[in-house]
Amino acid sequence: MKYDWIIKLFAGLPERIGAPSIQLQSDLEKMSVADLKAAISDEYPDHQALIQIAFIACNHVYAAEDMIVHASDELALLPPVSGGEEKQELAKEPIERYIVTNDVISSDAVLAKVIVPENGASIAFVGTTREWTHGQRTVRLEYEAYAPMAVATMQQIGNEIAERWHGALCAISHRIGVVGLAETSVVIAVSSPHRDSCYEASRYAIERLKQIVPIWKKEIWEDGSEWKGHQLGPWNPTEQLKDF
């Protein structure tokens, strides 16, 4: 009996492979993540180097190399641009605070989600598209997300913040699609009882988002384009943030 393995692709991989997903046939109904990546590499040897440094997501959770996955699982191959980590309990925060959207984002609307009587400090981090980077002019950015997993990992960040900074609340909205110059791509709002923890939690949230949330950006220049990474060094979404 043959089993169909379907693996979704993101952030430049569809362009390289020539399809939005990979479909493999195998005699095996289950295999390790390492074996699955090897099977994908055998099918697409020209892209073996990229496949081997990418992560497999299984049912919206990043999977370790020795994890066993099944053909019936929802699987995705995520290139080293953004990332995620091991499964966390996600029931502590209301999902409405974490949004992936094609619509314009209002920083005031996101901030309003975390302002409560118990907290005396609040802050909003707003990320926008800048025109010049290292002497190269950007025309626009295009964002892509593995949306259900992105929301889950955003919620994970909120849970981590609540555990690290007592009373802190977090809300994150991230835009996908085309984001023009000076337009907002992400808003991260944090509130806490005191300002020191509010500043610290806000910085933690944006660094953690770059580290684990599966959202990718494509820089469009006047003479070309490129998928950009998080620029925090080698991508390993199973590591904890340092300096916190």
C-alpha positions as CSV (number, residue, x, y, z in Angstrom):
1,M,0.0,0.0,0.0
2,K,1.2,3.5,-0.9
3,Y,0.7,6.5,1.3
4,D,0.5,10.1,0.1
5,W,2.6,12.6,2.0
6,I,1.6,16.2,1.4
7,I,4.0,18.9,2.6
8,K,3.1,22.6,2.3
9,L,5.8,25.0,1.2
10,F,6.4,28.7,2.2
11,A,8.7,31.7,1.6
12,G,10.4,31.1,-1.7
13,L,10.2,27.3,-1.6
14,P,7.1,27.3,-3.9
15,E,9.1,29.4,-6.4
16,R,12.1,27.0,-6.2
17,I,10.0,23.8,-6.3
18,G,7.5,25.1,-8.8
19,A,4.4,24.2,-6.7
20,P,2.8,25.3,-3.4
21,S,3.3,21.8,-1.9
22,I,5.2,18.6,-2.3
23,Q,3.4,15.3,-2.7
24,L,5.4,12.2,-2.0
25,Q,4.4,8.6,-2.2
26,S,5.9,6.1,0.2
27,D,5.4,2.6,1.5
28,L,5.7,4.0,5.0
29,E,2.7,5.5,6.9
30,K,5.1,7.1,9.5
31,M,8.7,8.1,9.6
32,S,11.0,10.5,11.5
33,V,11.4,14.1,10.5
34,A,15.0,13.4,9.5
35,D,13.9,10.6,7.2
36,L,11.1,12.7,5.7
37,K,13.6,15.5,4.9
38,A,15.9,12.9,3.4
39,A,13.0,11.7,1.2
40,I,12.2,15.2,0.1
41,S,15.9,15.8,-0.7
42,D,16.0,12.7,-2.8
43,E,13.0,14.0,-4.7
44,Y,14.5,17.5,-5.1
45,P,18.3,17.0,-5.0
46,D,19.0,20.5,-6.4
47,H,17.5,22.0,-3.3
48,Q,19.0,19.5,-0.8
49,A,21.1,22.1,1.1
50,L,18.0,24.3,1.8
51,I,15.8,21.4,2.7
52,Q,18.3,20.1,5.2
53,I,18.4,23.4,7.2
54,A,14.7,24.0,7.0
55,F,12.3,22.8,9.7
56,I,9.3,20.5,9.5
57,A,6.1,21.7,11.2
58,C,3.6,19.0,12.2
59,N,0.1,20.0,13.0
60,H,1.2,23.6,13.5
61,V,4.1,22.7,15.9
62,Y,7.8,22.6,15.0
63,A,9.0,19.0,15.0
64,A,12.4,17.8,16.2
65,E,14.5,15.7,13.8
66,D,13.7,12.5,15.7
67,M,10.0,13.1,16.0
68,I,7.7,10.6,14.3
69,V,5.3,12.1,11.9
70,H,2.4,10.4,9.9
71,A,1.2,10.8,6.4
72,S,-2.2,11.9,7.8
73,D,-0.6,14.9,9.7
74,E,-0.7,18.4,8.4
75,L,3.0,19.0,7.4
76,A,4.9,22.0,6.2
77,L,8.5,22.7,5.2
78,L,9.6,26.0,6.7
79,P,12.8,27.6,5.3
80,P,15.2,29.5,7.6
81,V,13.6,32.9,7.5
82,S,11.5,32.8,10.7
83,G,10.9,30.0,13.0
84,G,9.1,28.3,15.9
85,E,9.7,25.9,18.7
86,E,8.4,23.0,20.7
87,K,4.8,22.8,21.6
88,Q,3.6,24.9,24.5
89,E,0.3,25.1,26.3
90,L,-1.8,27.8,24.5
91,A,-4.9,28.1,26.6
92,K,-3.9,31.1,28.7
93,E,-4.5,34.0,26.3
94,P,-7.6,34.9,24.3
95,I,-6.9,34.2,20.6
96,E,-8.4,37.6,19.6
97,R,-5.2,39.3,20.8
98,Y,-3.1,37.5,18.0
99,I,-4.0,38.2,14.4
100,V,-2.6,37.7,11.0
101,T,-4.4,39.9,8.5
102,N,-4.4,41.4,5.0
103,D,-5.9,44.6,6.3
104,V,-4.3,47.8,7.5
105,I,-3.3,47.6,11.1
106,S,-4.2,50.3,13.7
107,S,-1.7,50.6,16.5
108,D,-4.4,52.2,18.7
109,A,-6.7,49.3,18.2
110,V,-4.0,46.7,19.1
111,L,-3.0,48.8,22.1
112,A,-6.6,48.9,23.3
113,K,-6.5,45.2,23.7
114,V,-4.0,45.3,26.6
115,I,-5.0,48.4,28.5
116,V,-6.7,47.3,31.7
117,P,-7.2,49.0,35.1
118,E,-4.7,46.7,36.8
119,N,-1.8,47.9,34.6
120,G,-0.3,51.4,34.8
121,A,2.1,51.1,31.8
122,S,1.5,50.3,28.2
123,I,3.7,50.4,25.0
124,A,3.2,49.7,21.3
125,F,6.0,48.6,19.0
126,V,5.2,49.5,15.4
127,G,7.2,48.0,12.6
128,T,7.1,49.8,9.2
129,T,8.6,49.4,5.8
130,R,11.8,51.5,5.4
131,E,13.0,52.7,2.0
132,W,16.7,52.2,2.3
133,T,18.7,49.3,3.7
134,H,22.5,49.1,3.3
135,G,22.3,51.5,0.4
136,Q,19.6,49.5,-1.4
137,R,16.2,51.1,-2.1
138,T,13.2,49.0,-1.2
139,V,10.1,49.5,-3.3
140,R,7.8,47.4,-1.1
141,L,7.7,44.3,1.1
142,E,5.6,41.2,0.6
143,Y,4.8,39.1,3.7
144,E,3.7,35.5,3.7
145,A,2.6,33.4,6.7
146,Y,1.7,29.9,7.8
147,A,-1.3,31.6,9.4
148,P,-2.6,29.0,11.9
149,M,0.9,28.3,13.2
150,A,1.7,32.0,13.2
151,V,-1.2,32.7,15.5
152,A,-0.3,29.8,17.8
153,T,3.3,30.9,18.2
154,M,2.2,34.5,18.8
155,Q,-0.1,33.2,21.5
156,Q,2.9,31.3,22.9
157,I,4.8,34.5,23.1
158,G,2.0,36.1,25.1
159,N,2.0,33.1,27.5
160,E,5.8,33.4,28.0
161,I,5.5,37.1,28.7
162,A,2.8,36.5,31.3
163,E,5.0,33.9,33.0
164,R,8.1,36.1,33.0
165,W,6.5,39.5,33.9
166,H,3.7,39.2,36.4
167,G,0.5,40.9,35.2
168,A,1.8,41.7,31.7
169,L,-0.5,41.4,28.8
170,C,0.4,41.2,25.1
171,A,-1.3,41.6,21.8
172,I,0.2,41.1,18.3
173,S,-1.2,41.9,14.8
174,H,0.9,41.1,11.8
175,R,0.0,42.1,8.2
176,I,0.6,39.8,5.2
177,G,0.5,40.6,1.5
178,V,2.0,43.8,0.1
179,V,3.1,46.4,2.6
180,G,4.2,49.7,1.0
181,L,6.8,52.2,2.2
182,A,6.1,53.7,5.6
183,E,3.1,51.3,6.1
184,T,2.8,49.2,9.2
185,S,3.6,45.5,9.0
186,V,3.4,44.6,12.7
187,V,2.1,46.1,16.0
188,I,3.1,44.5,19.3
189,A,1.3,46.0,22.3
190,V,2.3,45.2,25.9
191,S,0.9,46.4,29.2
192,S,2.1,45.7,32.7
193,P,1.7,47.1,36.2
194,H,5.1,49.0,36.0
195,R,7.0,50.6,33.2
196,D,10.3,48.7,33.6
197,S,8.7,45.4,32.9
198,C,6.6,46.9,30.1
199,Y,9.8,48.0,28.2
200,E,11.5,44.6,28.8
201,A,8.5,42.6,27.8
202,S,8.0,44.6,24.6
203,R,11.6,44.0,23.5
204,Y,11.3,40.3,24.4
205,A,8.1,40.1,22.2
206,I,9.6,41.5,19.0
207,E,12.8,39.5,19.3
208,R,10.8,36.3,20.1
209,L,8.5,37.0,17.1
210,K,11.5,37.2,14.8
211,Q,12.8,34.0,16.2
212,I,9.8,31.7,16.2
213,V,6.8,33.0,14.3
214,P,6.5,31.5,10.8
215,I,6.1,34.8,8.8
216,W,8.4,35.6,5.9
217,K,9.1,38.8,4.1
218,K,10.2,39.4,0.5
219,E,12.0,42.6,-0.2
220,I,11.1,44.0,-3.6
221,W,13.8,46.4,-5.0
222,E,13.9,48.4,-8.2
223,D,16.0,45.8,-9.9
224,G,15.1,42.5,-8.1
225,S,13.8,40.8,-5.0
226,E,15.0,38.5,-2.2
227,W,13.4,36.6,0.7
228,K,14.9,38.0,3.9
229,G,15.7,36.2,7.1
230,H,15.4,37.3,10.7
231,Q,19.1,38.4,10.8
232,L,19.6,37.1,14.3
233,G,22.3,34.6,13.4
234,P,21.8,30.9,12.6
235,W,18.1,30.0,12.8
236,N,17.3,27.6,15.5
237,P,13.7,28.0,16.7
238,T,14.2,25.4,19.5
239,E,16.6,27.7,21.3
240,Q,15.5,30.2,24.0
241,L,16.3,33.8,23.6
242,K,19.6,34.9,25.2
243,D,20.0,38.1,27.3
244,F,16.6,37.7,28.9
